[in-house]
Amino acid sequence: MILSFEPIIDKNCRILVLGTMPSVKSLENQQYYGNKQNQFWKIIYGLFNKDVEEDYENRKIFLLNHHIAIWDVLRSCDREGSSDSKIITPVPNDFETFFNQYPDIKAVFFNGSKAEELFRKLVIGKMNLKEGLLFYRLPSTSPAKAIRFKDKLDQWKVILPYFGLIDNSQ
């Protein structure tokens, strides 16, 4: 059985990016998106025209400074390797408690179609989601998702208008 990480979040976060389950490399490194071939960090920093910092603790601070939380849909599962298609016995994280603890989350962005699929299958309909919470699927940052980086970054820019909401609410 594979266990996911605790979320990276604080009370100021307004955006939640949801992955599926950490990869084998991420689990080994004990870091979200710990596989250097995964483009998550490059995309997040690219949204702000910044170079990716090497230090993981600084990356977490960068997320929180930009009011971005990250977590995974699944709390646990069985899986051979890192492929989402190999997931069996998925158990979701406790999103009811999560959204009650962090009521200022305005939008959820799925890092790939499998994260969205599992969330819709295992979470939606089994809890009361707050009204007005927005959901949007983005292309996966996984190296298995073969899209040119620039095209992937352009699609992730859909997040940017939500920062305007953040600035107006402070």
Secondary structure as a PSIPRED ss2 file (coil, helix, strand):
# PSIPRED VFORMAT (PSIPRED V4.0)

   1 M C   1.000  0.000  0.000
   2 I E   0.000  0.000  1.000
   3 L E   0.000  0.000  1.000
   4 S C   1.000  0.000  0.000
   5 F C   1.000  0.000  0.000
   6 E C   1.000  0.000  0.000
   7 P C   1.000  0.000  0.000
   8 I E   0.000  0.000  1.000
   9 I C   1.000  0.000  0.000
  10 D C   1.000  0.000  0.000
  11 K C   1.000  0.000  0.000
  12 N C   1.000  0.000  0.000
  13 C C   1.000  0.000  0.000
  14 R C   1.000  0.000  0.000
  15 I E   0.000  0.000  1.000
  16 L E   0.000  0.000  1.000
  17 V E   0.000  0.000  1.000
  18 L E   0.000  0.000  1.000
  19 G E   0.000  0.000  1.000
  20 T C   1.000  0.000  0.000
  21 M C   1.000  0.000  0.000
  22 P C   1.000  0.000  0.000
  23 S C   1.000  0.000  0.000
  24 V H   0.000  1.000  0.000
  25 K H   0.000  1.000  0.000
  26 S H   0.000  1.000  0.000
  27 L H   0.000  1.000  0.000
  28 E H   0.000  1.000  0.000
  29 N H   0.000  1.000  0.000
  30 Q C   1.000  0.000  0.000
  31 Q C   1.000  0.000  0.000
  32 Y C   1.000  0.000  0.000
  33 Y C   1.000  0.000  0.000
  34 G C   1.000  0.000  0.000
  35 N C   1.000  0.000  0.000
  36 K C   1.000  0.000  0.000
  37 Q C   1.000  0.000  0.000
  38 N C   1.000  0.000  0.000
  39 Q C   1.000  0.000  0.000
  40 F H   0.000  1.000  0.000
  41 W H   0.000  1.000  0.000
  42 K H   0.000  1.000  0.000
  43 I H   0.000  1.000  0.000
  44 I H   0.000  1.000  0.000
  45 Y H   0.000  1.000  0.000
  46 G H   0.000  1.000  0.000
  47 L H   0.000  1.000  0.000
  48 F C   1.000  0.000  0.000
  49 N C   1.000  0.000  0.000
  50 K C   1.000  0.000  0.000
  51 D C   1.000  0.000  0.000
  52 V C   1.000  0.000  0.000
  53 E C   1.000  0.000  0.000
  54 E C   1.000  0.000  0.000
  55 D C   1.000  0.000  0.000
  56 Y H   0.000  1.000  0.000
  57 E H   0.000  1.000  0.000
  58 N H   0.000  1.000  0.000
  59 R H   0.000  1.000  0.000
  60 K H   0.000  1.000  0.000
  61 I H   0.000  1.000  0.000
  62 F H   0.000  1.000  0.000
  63 L H   0.000  1.000  0.000
  64 L H   0.000  1.000  0.000
  65 N H   0.000  1.000  0.000
  66 H C   1.000  0.000  0.000
  67 H C   1.000  0.000  0.000
  68 I E   0.000  0.000  1.000
  69 A E   0.000  0.000  1.000
  70 I E   0.000  0.000  1.000
  71 W E   0.000  0.000  1.000
  72 D E   0.000  0.000  1.000
  73 V C   1.000  0.000  0.000
  74 L E   0.000  0.000  1.000
  75 R E   0.000  0.000  1.000
  76 S E   0.000  0.000  1.000
  77 C E   0.000  0.000  1.000
  78 D E   0.000  0.000  1.000
  79 R C   1.000  0.000  0.000
  80 E C   1.000  0.000  0.000
  81 G C   1.000  0.000  0.000
  82 S C   1.000  0.000  0.000
  83 S C   1.000  0.000  0.000
  84 D H   0.000  1.000  0.000
  85 S H   0.000  1.000  0.000
  86 K H   0.000  1.000  0.000
  87 I C   1.000  0.000  0.000
  88 I E   0.000  0.000  1.000
  89 T E   0.000  0.000  1.000
  90 P E   0.000  0.000  1.000
  91 V E   0.000  0.000  1.000
  92 P E   0.000  0.000  1.000
  93 N C   1.000  0.000  0.000
  94 D C   1.000  0.000  0.000
  95 F H   0.000  1.000  0.000
  96 E H   0.000  1.000  0.000
  97 T H   0.000  1.000  0.000
  98 F H   0.000  1.000  0.000
  99 F H   0.000  1.000  0.000
 100 N H   0.000  1.000  0.000
 101 Q H   0.000  1.000  0.000
 102 Y C   1.000  0.000  0.000
 103 P C   1.000  0.000  0.000
 104 D C   1.000  0.000  0.000
 105 I C   1.000  0.000  0.000
 106 K C   1.000  0.000  0.000
 107 A E   0.000  0.000  1.000
 108 V E   0.000  0.000  1.000
 109 F E   0.000  0.000  1.000
 110 F E   0.000  0.000  1.000
 111 N E   0.000  0.000  1.000
 112 G C   1.000  0.000  0.000
 113 S H   0.000  1.000  0.000
 114 K H   0.000  1.000  0.000
 115 A H   0.000  1.000  0.000
 116 E H   0.000  1.000  0.000
 117 E H   0.000  1.000  0.000
 118 L H   0.000  1.000  0.000
 119 F H   0.000  1.000  0.000
 120 R H   0.000  1.000  0.000
 121 K H   0.000  1.000  0.000
 122 L H   0.000  1.000  0.000
 123 V C   1.000  0.000  0.000
 124 I C   1.000  0.000  0.000
 125 G C   1.000  0.000  0.000
 126 K C   1.000  0.000  0.000
 127 M C   1.000  0.000  0.000
 128 N C   1.000  0.000  0.000
 129 L C   1.000  0.000  0.000
 130 K C   1.000  0.000  0.000
 131 E C   1.000  0.000  0.000
 132 G C   1.000  0.000  0.000
 133 L C   1.000  0.000  0.000
 134 L E   0.000  0.000  1.000
 135 F E   0.000  0.000  1.000
 136 Y E   0.000  0.000  1.000
 137 R E   0.000  0.000  1.000
 138 L E   0.000  0.000  1.000
 139 P C   1.000  0.000  0.000
 140 S C   1.000  0.000  0.000
 141 T C   1.000  0.000  0.000
 142 S C   1.000  0.000  0.000
 143 P C   1.000  0.000  0.000
 144 A C   1.000  0.000  0.000
 145 K C   1.000  0.000  0.000
 146 A C   1.000  0.000  0.000
 147 I C   1.000  0.000  0.000
 148 R C   1.000  0.000  0.000
 149 F H   0.000  1.000  0.000
 150 K H   0.000  1.000  0.000
 151 D H   0.000  1.000  0.000
 152 K H   0.000  1.000  0.000
 153 L H   0.000  1.000  0.000
 154 D H   0.000  1.000  0.000
 155 Q H   0.000  1.000  0.000
 156 W H   0.000  1.000  0.000
 157 K H   0.000  1.000  0.000
 158 V H   0.000  1.000  0.000
 159 I H   0.000  1.000  0.000
 160 L C   1.000  0.000  0.000
 161 P H   0.000  1.000  0.000
 162 Y H   0.000  1.000  0.000
 163 F H   0.000  1.000  0.000
 164 G H   0.000  1.000  0.000
 165 L H   0.000  1.000  0.000
 166 I H   0.000  1.000  0.000
 167 D H   0.000  1.000  0.000
 168 N H   0.000  1.000  0.000
 169 S H   0.000  1.000  0.000
 170 Q C   1.000  0.000  0.000
